[in-house]
Each structure stands twice: as C-alpha cells, then as structure tokens.
Amino acid sequence: MSNREISPPEVTCRLLQPDEIEAVNAFYNDPQERPGAEVRGYVPRTTEQWLWEFNSNNLEAPPYAVSLCKGRIVGSQAFIPIELIRGGEIIPSEKSEDTLINLDYRGMGLLDEMYALLLRRAKGCGVGIQWGFTTTAVRPLLRSEFKSLGKIDELRADLNPVYALSALLLSGKVGFSTVGRLFKAIPELPRLALSFISGSLKRARTPPPPGDITVTELECPDECCDRFSYEFSRQWEGFSVHLSAGYLKWRLYDNPFFRYKVYAANFGDEMVGLAAFKLDDRGKIGKISELVAIPTEKSGADQVLNALLQPGLEHFRRNRYKYVIG
C-alpha cells in the first residue's frame, strides 16, 4: 500500500461504474484537464471509442479507477488487458492508459491509491506485467510495490533470424512487473528495422517475393495468426504482444480511430509473416504498425519482410503519401 494519505479526506478512489463512462470521458476530453492537447492535434474521444478501448470484452468492472471529490471526477488511471507471449508461454498483461489528475489535486497521493487498487485487482486476475507508464508515474508505482523492468526503449532485438516491429512497445514508456518476472533484453530493433524500411522506400524497383512465399491481404484474422504468434515467440528470445486472431481483430479491424491494411506472408499453408499499415488518407502519413517474420526452409526472415513491405508501400505511393514511419 501507499505510504501517503489522500488529502482532502473527501476524495475517494474506486473502480469506475458503468453509469460514469460519459463523465470520465468528458473529464479526459476537457481541454482544461489536458492543456495543449488540441494544439498537438488531439481529437476528442467518443463514447464508442472509449468502449472499444476499455471494455471490448464487456467486463462488469474493467480495470479503470477514478478519484472523486464530492461526486466530481478529479483523477483517472486505467489499464487495457493485452496478452504477451514469450517462448510459447502466454503472459497476461495490462497496458497503462488515461493517467490524469486534476491540477488542483496533484501531489496528494491520488495516483498511489488508484495504483494500489488496480494492483490488487491485477494480482487477483493473474496479471503478470503492467506496462506503458509515463515516466512521471514512476514514484507512485514504486510506492505501490511494483518492481521495475526498466524502460521499454532499452529492450533490444537481434535481427537474425527473426524480425519484429511492434507499435505497442513504445519508446519512452516504462514497464513494471507485478510479480517480479524478468525477461531477457533484446538489441537494436527500432533503429535497424527502420533502416531496413527506409532502404526499401528508396528503391525504385524491388525484387519479387521468393518463389516459396505468397503475400495476400488478410481479410479476417484466423487461427493461423495464433499458430504464427506461437512459432515467432519460440524463435525470438524476448517477449512480444501475442498476435492472436482475437487481438488482431480488436486492435486492427474493429479500431474506431484508424483504418489498417493487413497482409500475411505464407509458406505453403503456414503463415510466416504479418504486416499492418495504418492509413491516414487526410494527413498522407503512413505508419507501419506491425512487421513480423520468421524464416522458411528456403527464405530468410529479411526476404519475408521485404515481400510483406511491398503491398503496403505501394498503397502509400499510389495514394501520394508524404511520409511513412515505423
């Protein structure tokens, strides 16, 4: 538990109630609570988007805590359940979201209390890791008995023999474990992967995919995605998001914020690679959200990746995108 006392005493912390969704979303959208958000291009979040983000599983009480003073929401802290995978083992995890405290109530221990509440809930649900925190949340986390795994941007990946680029492992975030589970760090993934991508963008002509590889648009994720994610995790010595059919459907296909083009690379009947490209036809800035591949009997993972990149890059070129980022 936190060693701070909440002040003033009329502030209470508890899980969000279903009839408070509109109120907490209004709190999050209020420009006075998040000054500068509009200047940075922030568009207010709708209730539909909130429900997709935090309660797609229709949980009776999703991991979303609020602080209230005389019935008014003055703080929030939430988590999104996301499965990680390492060596074929599924690790239940939660990604931090909506960390927000009203300016008049900062420094009063509200985050300590909300973290302590959500940590107790996570332990009861078997969650192994909570991650994605901003650096400003470190002290309240440590006071709430979290054990640090270090900054996510210190994780590195060896690009041989498998490759991965995941938008969810955002640099600058901090990962914490609720059970002290440690994972091997893995090297130079973002820099080297982006260098590879930049090279592909500059080529006027690209070689065709290896004869044993077929790349097709993935209209709907299925059990092949689950098998691929397990095989990838067995070949990569780190932890990654479990790219299951359920996760991909939620993250990419049902996403009310953005549209995606998703492609699968196949060797015979088995999936050996996945690429997801986020579309922004208005701003003309494309993003490679997922790029994952494993080698086949005849082709290296780099060849599979190159084949996966081409249809997405061609879409961006054809629609006159200005930039592509990874």
N, C-alpha and C positions, 0 to 999 in steps of 0.2 A: 504493500500500500504506500501511497504518497506520504511524505513527512510534512506536507503543507496542509493548512486548514483553509477551506474555502471561505472567502470573505467578500461581500457581506453574507451573513448567515441565511438570508432568504433565497440564496441561489441554490438550486438543486440540480443534480445530474442524474439522468436516467436514459433508457433506450427510447428512441422515437416511437410515438404511437401512430397508427395508420391515419388518423384524422389530422395529423400535424404535417403531412407531406407538403401541402401547399405553403404552409407557414415557413418551414425550414428552407424550401426552395426560394421563397421571397427573401429570406434572410441572406441566402447565398447570392442572389441576384442584385441585392441592394448596393448601388454604387458607393454609398457612404460606408458600407462594411468592407468593400474591396476597392479603395480608391486607385484610379489608374487602370482598372481592368478594361474600361471602354476604350481608352486610348490605345491599349495593346490589341484592340480588335475583338475583345470579348463580346459574344452574343449571348443575351440572357438564356438560361436553360429552361426548357419547358417541362411540365409535369410528365409528359410522355418520355422525355429523355431521362428524367430522374428515375422513373420506374424501370426503364431499360438498364440503367447503370447500377442501381442498388437493389432492385427487387425483381429481377427477371425470373427468379425461382419461386416467386410468390411466398416468401417466408413470412411467417406470422410476425416475427420481430427481427428484421435484418440487422446486421452489425452496424448500427447507426446511433450514436449517442448525441444527446443535446444537453446544454446547460440552460436553465430557465430562471429568470428573476421576475417574480410576481406574474407568472404566466407568459412572459415575453422571452423568446429565444435569444440568448446572448452568446451562444457558443455551439459549435458542432464539430464532430470528429466521426468519420465513417471508415469502413473497410469494404472492399469488394472481394468475395471469395474467388480465388483462382488456383487451380491445381498446378503445381510444379512437378517436374519429373527429373530423376537422376538415376542412371543405371537401371532403368526399368522399374524403379520404385516411385510411386505417386506420393507426393508430399502436399497435404492440404496447406494452403497459404492464404493470406489476405493482403491486398494492396491498399495502402492508406489513401484516403480521399477526403475532401471537404474539411480540412483543418482550418477553422476560422473562429476567432474570438473577437467580440466587440471591443473596440478600442478602450472603452471605459472599464473593462473587466480584465484586461491583460495584466499578467503578473500576480494574479490572485489564486493560482492553482487550479483553474478550471480544466486545463488540459490534463493535469495529473489525475484528477478524478475521473475524467472520461476515459483516459487510457487504462486506468486501473479497472474500471467497469468492463471495458471491452476485452482486456487481457483475461479476466476471469471467465468471460463468455467464450473466448477463443480456446482456452485450456479445456473447458468442458466439451467443446466441439471437436477436440483433437487437432487443432490447427498447429502446425509446426513452425511456420515462419510468418511474420508480419513485416511488410517492406513498403518501399516507395515514399518514405517520410522526407519532409523537407528538413534541412539542417537546423532550422530554428526549433524543431521539436525534440532535439537530442536530450537535453537535460530532463524534461518531464518524463521521457521514455526511460532513462536510466534510473530515475527515482521510482519508477513503477515496475522495477525488477526485470526489465528487458536486458538481454545480453546482445551486444553489438556484433554484427558480422562485418562491419566496415562499409565503406562507400561502394555502391554498385559500380561506379565508374572505375573502380580499381580491379574489378573482375576482368580477366583476360582470356582470350581463346586462341588455341593453337589451330591454325587454318588447315592443318593436314592431320587426318584425312577427311574431316567433316567441316562444314561451314554453317554458320548461322548468323542472322542479323535480326534481332527482335526489338520492335518499338517499345515493348513493355519494360525492358530493362533500361530505364532512362538514366543517363549520366547525371550526376549531381544529387541523386537520391541516396537515402541511407537504408540499408536492410538490417532488420533486427530479428533475432530468433527468440521465440518464447520458450524453447526447450534447450537452447544451447547447442543445437545441431550445427556442425561446421561443414563447409564444403570446400573442395579444392578450388583455388583461384585459377582462372584460365585466360591466355595473353593476346593482346593487341587486336581484338576482334573489330571494334568500330573503325579504327584507323585503316587497317588493312582491307577490310571488306569494302569500305567506301572508296579506297584507292582502286580496287578491282572494278567497282561500279563505274567510277569516273573514266577509267580506261575504255570500258565498253561504250560509254556515251560518246566518246570522241571518235570512235571508229566509223567511217562512212559505210564500210561493208563488214559484215560479221560472218564467221564461218557457220555453216549449217549445223544443227544438233548432231551429235554422234548417232550413227545408224541404229544403235540399240535403244535410243531414248526417244520417247514421244512426249510432246508438251501439248496439253489441252486445257481449255478454260474449265475450271471446276465449278459446275453449275450449282452443286449442292454437296456439302461435305458428308462423307460416309465412314464406314468402319475402316476403310483403307487409311484414312488420316490417323486413326488411333494406332494402327499397326506401324505406320511410318514413324510416329512420335516415339513409340517404344523402342524401335530399332535405332533411331537417331540418339536417344538417350543412352543406349548401351554403347554406342561408339564415341560419344562425347563425354569427357570426364568432368563435366560440370553439371549444374542444374539449369533447367530451362523451363519455359512455360509449356505445359502439356498441350500439344496442338491436337486435341481430340476433336471429333466431329461436333460435339456439343459446344466446346469452347469456340471453335471457328464460326459456327452458326451464330452464336451470340455476338462475338466480337466483330465479325466482318459482314455477315449477311443481314442481321437484324439491327445493325447500328443505325440509330436515327440521326446521328450527327454527320456521318460521312458515307460516301459510296466507295466500293472497292472492286477491283478486278483481281481475281484469284486464279492462279494457274498451278497445275500439278504436272510433275515430270514422272513418267512411268517407265520401268524396265520390265517388259512383259506385263504381267498382271499386278506387279508390285509398285507402289508409289515410292520414289526415291528422292523427291524434292518438292518444295512448296514455295510459291512466291505470292505475295499480296501487295497490290499497289493502291494507294489511297488517291482518289481522284478529287481535283479541285478545278473544275472547268471554268469557274469565275476568276479565281486568282491565278490560274495557269501555273500552279506549283504542285508538282507531283511528289509523292513520298513512297519509298519502298518500306513497307511496314513489316513484312516478314520475308525472309530469304533464307531457306534452309535446304541442305542437300547432303546426301551420303553417296559414296562411290558405288559403282556397279562392278560386275566382273570384267567389263571392258572399258569403262569410262571412269575418270577421276571425278571427285566432287566438284572441282573447278569447272569441268566441262558441263556437268549437270547445271551448275549455277548459271553459266553463260547462256545455256539453252533457255533456262527459266526467265532470265532477264529480258530476252529479246521481245516477246509479245507486249510486255508492259512498256518498255522503252519505245516501241513502235507506236503504241497508243498515245504516249506523250508527244512524240514527234508529229504524228498525224493531226493531233488537236492543238498544235502550236504552243505547248507548254514552255514556259521560260526557264524553269529550274526543276531539277529532280534531286531530292535529298534522301538520305538513308537513315 
